[in-house]
């Protein structure tokens, strides 16, 4: 039973107890009066000493459930009452009266003990649930405050980034004009370095925008072939072929999963030197997992750089793409390594754990 179901059950029980609690004294008084009436009429007047005593068990059981071990005195009262009436009628104490009195005591003790234990348990659960509700209320308030602060920070970042980009565009325009008007080779070289630095800042702004989006939208199931098909437009026409897996293999990942494959494709085109074929495939992994495999037929990555490519700042371009890719995959516990052979091409393997991949039947 989950926490919600347990809380609902507790609330239902509390409502029932509140309703029953209002009728406890009256109902018990009616049962006790009925028991006294049976003792007077059935036992004393009709001289029947066996069958009517079963009604006492009902009184004791109900009293035990409602009042716990406090029902024991009531059991002793009815047990003693039927012994006294029996002695009054016969002039002696019958053994069966003693046995019935003892059984009433035992029943009252057992039911009372169980009821007290259950009431203690429900009281403890009730206190824990009240504490849990208070914690949930504080968490909800904290979450709301966090979301509000996050929205403000994102808005500030977005506005600031937009303003910086506008200023950067103006700076690049002035640098280009300066470069066109300057004839001194040394000055031109300095301006080109300034332009290169400005473009690096521009790429950093793009990275900031993408990084802010990681984890903002809830992860979702994504068809790997469909993700790969959207990469086709990025390939040089009639120069590089892209082989994709069958439709129906889905992975649970951040919506930016497509960005991961864009980064891999960009690396192949930029650094592969002779890439003619790119393959995206799948294979079974350990512990019911799955591997997504990205391969190309380019020059590959040197052994000493296989882990360094994921370090922020490493590489010939921005050094951010592969670092960003790992961050995106980590949202749903996916991990990526490079284990290709240098000289034969890259081979990036994305490990997808059990529960984060599935095969979906494709309707024809």
C-alpha positions, 0 to 999 in steps of 0.5 A: 500500500502506497503512502497516499492510500495509507493516508486515505485509509487513515483519514477514512478511519478517523472519520469513522471513529469520529462518527462512532465515537458519538454513539459509543456511550449510548450503544454500550449503555443499551447493550448493558441494559439488555444484558441485565434484562436477560440476566433478570428474565432468562436466568433468574425468572426462567431459570435458563443458565446457558444460552443467554450468556453468549450475549455477554460476549457481544457486550464484552467484544464491543466494549473491548474494541471501543475502550480497550482493556477498560472493558475488563471490569465490565467482563468481571461485572457480568461474570460475577453477576451470573455467578451471584444469580446462579448461587441465589437460585441454586444455593451453590456456585456452579463450576460452569459459571466460574468457567464462563466468568473466566472466559469473559475475562479472557475475551475482554483481556485479549480484545482489549489488548489488541484494540489498545495496540491498534489504537497506539499504532493508529495514533503513531501513524496519525502523528507521523502523517500529521508531521508528513503533511507539515513537511509536505506543506513546507516542501510545497512552499519551498518548491514554489519559492524555488520555482519563482526564484528560478523563473526570475533567474532564467528571465534575468539570464535571458534578458542579459544574454539577449542584451550581450548578444545585441552588443556583440553583434554591434561589436562584430559589425564595427570590427568588420568595418575596421578590418575593411578600412585598415591596410596595415597587416599587423592591425588586420591580424589584431582585428581578426583575433578580436573577431575570433574572440567575439565569436567565441563569446557568441558560442559561449552564449549559445552554450549558456542557453542550451545548458539552461534548458537541461532538465527544465522540461520533463523527460519523455519517451523518444523514438531513436529513428525519429531523432536520427531522421531529423539529423538528415537535413544537417548532412552535406547533400550526397556526401555522407550517408546516415544509417538508422535503427528500426522504428519502435526503439524508444529511450526515456531521456531529456527532450534535448536528446536530439542535441546530443546526436547533433553534437556527435554529428557536428564532431564527425563533420568537423573533425572526422576529415574523411567521413562518408558514413554515419551509423546509429544502431542499438545492441543489448547491454548488461542487466537488461540494459541497452546501448545506443551506438554512434559510429562514423568512418572518419579518423577517430579519436586518439586513445589519450583523448577518449575521456578528455573529449568530455571535459569542458573546454577541450577540443578545437572548437568551443570544447562544450558540445560533448560536455553538454551531451553528457550533462543531458544524458545524465538527467535520466541516468544515461552515460556515454563513452568513446571506444572506437579505434583510432584511424577507423572512426569514432564509436560513441556508446550510450548506456541506457539502463533497464527501465529507460528503454522499450520496444513499441509496436509500430502500426502499419 
